[in-house]
Amino acid sequence: MKRIDEIVASVTANKPIYDFIAKEDGFGHRFWVIDDKAMIAELVELFDKQVPAMYIADGHHRSAAAALVGQEKKEQNPHHTGKEEYNYFMTVIFPDNQLNVIDYNRVVKDLNGLSKEQFIAAVGESYELQDMGTEIYKPAKLHEHSMYLDGHWYKMTAKPGTYNDNDPIGVLDVTILSNLVLDKVLGIKDLRTDKRIDFVGGIRGLGELKRRVDNGEMKVAFALYPVSMKQIIDIADTGNIMPPKTTWFEPKLRSGLVIHELC
């Protein structure tokens, strides 16, 4: 991949076409265009020979929708050749060693009818719990979560035997928390549709979890150790897909910088 990095570095050493900071989130965006045909041809060849696989880390639904549109247009075109623009969709590619995956945390509105003491006892059946006091506690390793409840942070360490490290999905902390707490204790069966749970991107910090519990909006919060890039790749390579609300990527690319005409 060294040559690809060299080409990117040579292009980005020049003045970008776009260079602005978005008012909505304060992130800077720079955009360069490669229009040298020889350089484009070299990049195409390098990707063909040196990049064995690419993984969709964000935008699965958009990719699937683009594929469906392409299939519809193919069926409507009696002269389809495979080279039409509808056979392609825009994407942005990051090298795995230049991408940082951020944690994606959970906040829940109630304790499913349990008292604080009953809830802690129920969680303690599957986790070793340690009261860490009132200072924010961030998980330090895999299979360790932190919980914020009633003004205190707790370190949660999943007990051996409560998860399967040989299962690429089961080893994920989001799966462990979902199985052992969200489902088993809090009765949350579907993360996508249950209105009692919400999700907070790690970019906002654990202080956001504390704020939402302290103001009474939520009852309890859980912070998770980030998923590793290796875990994401292992899951894809085994034909599986990531559970919902597992990873958070930041910054988000601004819409409208580039338009791809399909016809």
Protein Blocks (a to p, Z undefined) as FASTA:
>chain_A
ZZmmmmmmmmmmpccfbdcddfklopacdddddfbfklmmmmmmmmmmmmmbdcdfbhkl
mmmmmmmmmmmmmmmmmkbghlamklpccdddddfklcccdddddddfbenhpafklmmm
mmmmmpccddebjadcddfbehiacddeehiacdddddehiacfkbmklmpmklmmmmmm
mmmmnopablklmmkbccddfklojklmmmmmmnomambdcddddddfklmmmmmmnopa
cdehkbccdddddehkaccdfZZ
